[in-house]
Amino acid sequence: MSEYGYTPLSEPFDVLGFDFYQDVERKSSSITVECTASGDIHGIVLWMAYQMNDDPDSIVSESVVAAPYLKQAAFVTRSPPTVQTGTKMVFDADFNEKEGEMSFDLSMA
C-alpha cells in the first residue's frame, strides 16, 4: 500500500490467528473497531504476521509500511461508507478451510 495514497481510519487490528502446528479448521471472528479519523472507507488492507516459535519477539510481519516486494491484500467495499472519528465498525471474517477461502463483511455498530 505504500505506493498508493491512503488515510488510515483506524489502528491496525487482528482478524484471525492460525496455529500451523495443528490442523487448520474453520475460523470466524467479529471485531468492533473504533475509527480514529473521518473519511470514506474504500477498503481494508490485510497483511500477515508470522510468529516462527514461542518467542513473541520472533514475529515477521508484512505491515502497511513494508517493503514493496512483500504481498498484501485488500477487502474493497462496494459502496464506500463515510465515517467520523469515533464511529464504531464491525468487521466479520470467516475462513473456510475446505475451500481455502476467506470472506469479509463490514457494517456500522
N, C-alpha and C positions, 0 to 999 in steps of 0.2 A: 504494500500500500504506500510505501514511501515515495513512489514516483507519481502518485496521484494526490491532488489537493483534497483534504478532508478535515472535518472538525469532529473530534471525539465528543459524543454527547453523554458518555458515562465512563466510569472507571472500568478497566477490564474485569471480567468475571469468569469463573469456572463454569463450564457447561456439563461435561461428563468426564469421568475418570475410568480408566481401564487398567486392570492388573493382568499383564500378559503372561504372568506365571500361572494363571488359571485359565480355564476355558472361557472365552468371551461369550457372555449371554446378553439378551436384550436388556437395554437400559433406557430409562426415561428420566427426565428432570424438568422441574418447573422453577424458574428463578425469577424473583422480583428484583428489579434493578431501578435505582433512582437516577434520573437524568441530572447531570452536573452542568449542562449547558442547554440553551434553547436552539432549535433548528428543525430541519426536516430529516427524518430517518429514511435514507435511501437504501441502506443495507447494514448488515452486521458482519464485521470481519472476524474470521475464525483462524486460529493457529494452534499448533501443537506444542506441548511442553513434555519432554521425556525425562523421567527420573530413572536413572540407569541402575540404581541399587538402593539400599535402605538409607543412604545419606541424603537428606533433603538439599544439601548444597551441591549435589551432583546433577541438578536439573539442567537439561539442554532445552532451550526454548526458541521457537520461531515467533518472535514478537512483532508487533506492528512496525517497529523501527529496525527490523532485522535486515541483513544484507540482501540485495536484490535477487540473489540466486536461490534463496530459501522460498519454499512454496507456502502459500496461504490460500484461503478460500473465503468467499463472501456469500452470505444469505441476503439476497436482494429483495426488497419489498415491492409489491405490485403497485400500491398506491401509497407513496411516502407520507406517513402521518407527521404532523407538526407537533412538537413537544416544547414545553417550557422547563426551565430549571426547576427541579423538584417533582416533575411528573414521574409517576411510577409505571414501569413497563413490566409485563410478564413475558418471559421468553421460555417457551416449551421446546424441548429437544427429545427426540426418540431415535435410538439406534436399533435397527432390525438386523440381528446377527445372521439370520438365514440369507438375507439379500445383500448384506454388507452396505446398507444404505442408512443415511441419517435424514430425518425430516425435522423441520423447524416451524414454529408458529410464534408470532409476535402480537401481543394485544396490550391495551392500556389497562392498568389495575383499577 
